[in-house]
Amino acid sequence: RLMKDWVSPVYVFFNPKPRIVVISGWCAHEFKCCAKGCKATTWRFLDKKDARSTGNMRKHVKVCWGEDVLAAADDAKDANEARTKIVGGILRNGSITASFERKGKGKVTYSHRQHMRAETRYYKGFQSLMKTGRLEYYIPSPSTVSQDVRQVFVCTCERIAKMTKEYPGKLNFTTDGWTATNHRAFVAVSAHLEHNGKPLSLPLDIVEVAKV
């Protein structure tokens, strides 16, 4: 009976039929986000004066889907268009290009600017920017990436050291020197061997040449 009044575009980001739950003796509607990988729910108590408020729902959509997607849904002609073209397009193929189709006869405008530092921070701005259209993706933190890269580097060094020490044949070493565009000189040392019948080259180290 109440669903006929739910005409706001924000409803399209949640399951069409909410659950009716009782929390501490109070009856409420439980709206579950329909984004891939999102298990968040939003409650709206029915005995409150703001029983039809969508404030909490909009806050979740901004975090989970992104402000651009919510703005595109608000600009849609109706909730049906927002559900089929915007939300449906993202859930189907991860693309939000359909949400930016020209609507009406308004003037077409665009904006290009560099993202501010606050917009590219990992926990908020960067996550929203990188996961646009790919809400189910997991993006590791910078510290996790740094730790994994160091671990891979250490394991690779140990494997190369073991391979060269246990190699039954002769190893060939080469050096190569060059000057970078910033006028800094470098020298690389590589090892060459035959592995499983195929030639294999292993870069061992790259050092900067000290100034004379």
Buried (B, 14 or more C-beta within 10 A) or exposed (E): EEEEEBEBBBBBBBEEEBEEEEEEEEEBBBBBBBBEEBEEBBBBEEEEEEEEEBEBBBEBBBBBBBEBBBEBBEBBEEBEBBBEBBBBBBEEEBEBEBBEEEEEEEEEEEEEEEEEEEEBEEEEBBBBBEBBBBBEEEEEEEEEEEEEEEEEEEEEEEEBEEBEEEEEEEEEEEEEEEEEEEEEEEEBBBBEBEEEEEEEEBEEEEEEEEEE
